Amino acid sequence: QVQLVESGGGLVQAGGSLRLSCAASGSILVCNNMGWYRQAPGKQRELVASITGGGSTNIADSVKGRFTISRDNAKNTVYLQMNSLKPEDTAVYYCNVDRIVTYNSRSYRNLWGQGTQVTVSS
């Protein structure tokens, strides 16, 4: 069984920082592209940032220069460092992995974490 476990959300004042973590658990051989999405009330879920297994990143324009995505392949964990937070960053943040292959050759696609709330007060 493979699952994604997120942590690090919370309440912060505008201008503050938070670091989100998402760990993929299970007997994992391969963990492909990992990313963070967010969904604010009444809005569609949107991509915030993604990172390939080789470390190439894609950052949404709305957070470029403020957010950084990174990963630790040995721990199958992806991080989102969020600096200079703004009230408009308030949302539920979801971790996503597009494909995981386990040591017993099972393949899982499009996995999502449970979501973690980030609230930025003005």
Buried (B, 14 or more C-beta within 10 A) or exposed (E): EBBBBBEBBEEBEEEBEBBBBBBBEBEBBEBEBBBBBBBBEEEEBEEBBBBBEEEEEEBBEEBEEBBBBBBEBEEBBBBBBBBEBBEEBBBBBBBBBBBBBBEEEEEBEEBBBEBBEBBBEE
